[in-house]
Amino acid sequence: MWLTNISVQVCLVLIWLTGSDYNTLLTIASEMILVPYFLVGAYLLKLRPARHTMR
């Protein structure tokens, strides 16, 4: 949890220092939320049972 808080604070400080607007913050937030979904999907593909065809 502390790693998430630190990363959010770093992003907020970087946006404040660069003078970016809310849309930039929204873009960064939407990109950051997609990474965990991708990792979970990749892990589930790894765990799926292999389908063997029996004759």
N, C-alpha and C positions, 0 to 999 in steps of 0.2 A: 504494500500500500504506500509506503514511503517513497518508493521509486516512482510511482505514478504521480504523487504530489510534486516531487522534484521536477519531473519532466514537464508537468503543466506549468509550474512556476518559471522554468527556463523559457518555455515558449512564450509566456506572457511578457517576460522581461525583454526577450528579443523583439517581440512585436512593438513594445513600448519604445525601445531604443531605436528601432528602425523607422518608427513613425507610420507603420502600416495601419490599415483600416480594419474594420470588423470583418469584411469579406475574406481577408487573408487569414484571420483567426479561424473563421468558419471552414475554410479550405483545409487548413492544417488539422483541425479537429476531425473533419470527415475522413481525411487520409489516415489519421492515427487509429480511428475506430475500425477500419477495414483490415488492418494487419492481424489483430487477434482472430477475426472471422476466417481469414485465409489460413492461419496456422492451425486452427481447430479443424477446418475442412481437410487440410493435408494430413493431419494426424489420424482422422477418421478413415481416410483412404488407405493409410498405412495399416490400420487395424482390421480392415475388412477381411473376411475370410476368403481365401482363394477358391475360385470355383473350378472344380475338376469335373470333367465330363467322363462318365463311366459308360463303357460299352459292354 
